[in-house]
Amino acid sequence: MSGPLPSVKRQGDGFEIFLGDRVVARHSPENPLVYAGNGEAEISMHHGNFDIRDEIRELCALRNFKEDTRGGGELFGAVLSDSGRYAIRISVRRTQDGRLGVEFEAEGAREANRFRISLPADPGERVYGGGEQFSHLDLRGRRFPLWTSEQGVGRNKSTRITLEADLADNAGGDYWWTFFPQPSFVSSAGYWCHFDSSAYTVFDFRKADRHELYAWGAPARLVFGAGEARGLKGVLSDQSAYFGRQPPMPEWSYDGVILGIQGGTDVCQAKLEKARAAGVPVAGIWAQDWEGINMTSFGQRLRWDWVWNRERYPALDEAVLRWRAQGVRFLGYANCYVGKGWSLCEEAAAKGYLVKDSAGDDYYVDFGEFYAGIPDLTNPEAFDWFAEALKKNMVDLGLGGWMADFGEYLPTDAVLWDGSSALMAHNLWPALWAKCNFEALRKAGAESEVFYFMRAGFTGSQKWCPMMWAGDQNVDWSADDGLPSAVRAALSLGMSGHGVHHSDIGGYTTLFGMKRTKELFMRWAAFSPLMRTHEGNRPKDNWQFDSDEETLAHLAAMGRVHVGLKPYLKRLAQENRERGIPMMRPMFLEFPLDEGFGAMDDQYMLGPDLLVAPVMVEGARSRIVRFPAGEWRDFWSGDLARQGDVSSTVEVDAPLGRPPVFYRGERP
């Protein structure tokens, strides 16, 4: 991978590290590059929600500088130290793929387990990424702990829903809670930066003149890149080449809506017939309860034994073949845990394949009124066993795919087969889970026909996961955990190297008086790489796709649009696969010279030609759209919506069933 060349320049008692003509790191006694010290953490987990208390006992500025270049391909080397307590050696290299690598290694007898790296920033610089962020697209001005966990319910401490979730189960969350954290960012200055570690990390973008990266554990490596092409598209292409790019989706996934249905084979058949009679193009049935249900106070949950439940779904094997002949795939559900007392858990326990506790016993995690074991994905035999179980029980049954759920619950006091620290493995677990699913498809030779979608991820998930989904949004309009957050999540993750994303149409979490309304269901974004409905955790409380004829007709219309866009969506998917440019794109990615798009997160581009502006306010029948320069036409009528040499904002009509969507030039 060629691109801007890295270099180092001495500056008095310090140095500057360049990527091309951009200073990406610098050190001086007044503004040291590295701080090192010690601290101790207390971590408690409750149903995937983590309380992390970090006591920093000391964090010392390493102001002293001594050049220490040792050759062997090293561009520059130095030892940074304080008055004798801590010392860190840095090594600046051009990596084998042409990027800039800055490696950190502790020196001396006193080991640090906390350190902070300070990078230069411009006051007007914008920053994106951090994995999948639900509350903010531009990360500047805020602090983001990066730790995979439940996303939280409400995710805003000033809201009633968050307060009630905190009081009920410590589950309210905050703006930084995410299933998919990633210690990387993309700068509007034209480069990307990745902190190559799985440790608990905090990215702090609150200061005008610097970005601060704080982490636990041993020092690691920073990687910087920019790519050959100018602009942020070139930056994203280079970043995604480093992380790996998404495997392709099967052809059939573009052929209509995947209907979320539960209740058994006959229920699926009846709802399928009803949907098709209303004109809904159905690509699949997704039945998460194919392995049985488990009723809890939260609502209807699943059995967590990834084996066909013949009592709940009689003759499913025959139905799968019949539906497939009609162009409808059947999809199921699995996650990376196995319910205690059920067949897979008992088999894994007997083989010694479960994660252990400190006493050497199998570690069973409380998932809320039931317990589950964790197949140890660091054990090659356990990994292969689990991948084979997914293949045998799902692919061989004829399933077209599944939700590969969870990944965030690895306890930090667990004992792993390979001897690695569970604290360091916690963030990595979703990527290992993605790889396990990928291996199941590889074993079956089904990569072109079957896919899975995930909510949790970390660095490296990109190359193992064809499709993400936004997780468990509230069935409401809230900025941090409702419809707006699903759009923001897709744009954020696209800036983190994963460009194929969707969300549950209508949201999922139904608690504390929330109920999905007809309007919310009809407003939920349909212009995305995949259309899939979900009944939610309390289906009877929610408006469903077949609750009335108007909703069915709306879904049919949106489904036909999705099918009509198939050639366009396939081109976008190929561009993502070949260049790493996301399918759903922030406005600034297509219009980088327009400052007005720098932080915009309530409208987006689906590829280069479609501007999508979802209605995100309950009861609204119009909304403000910011049009870029050029000619823009209404997607539904073809009428000219706006034309001009500069961007401008216009209030547009937005009746139900006609979300504001516009195309530039000619129709894609």
Order of alpha helices (4+ residues) and beta strands (2+ residues): beta-beta-beta-beta-beta-beta-beta-beta-beta-beta-beta-beta-alpha-beta-beta-beta-beta-beta-alpha-beta-alpha-beta-beta-beta-alpha-beta-beta-alpha-beta-beta-alpha-beta-alpha-alpha-beta-beta-alpha-beta-alpha-alpha-alpha-beta-alpha-beta-beta-beta-beta-beta-beta-beta
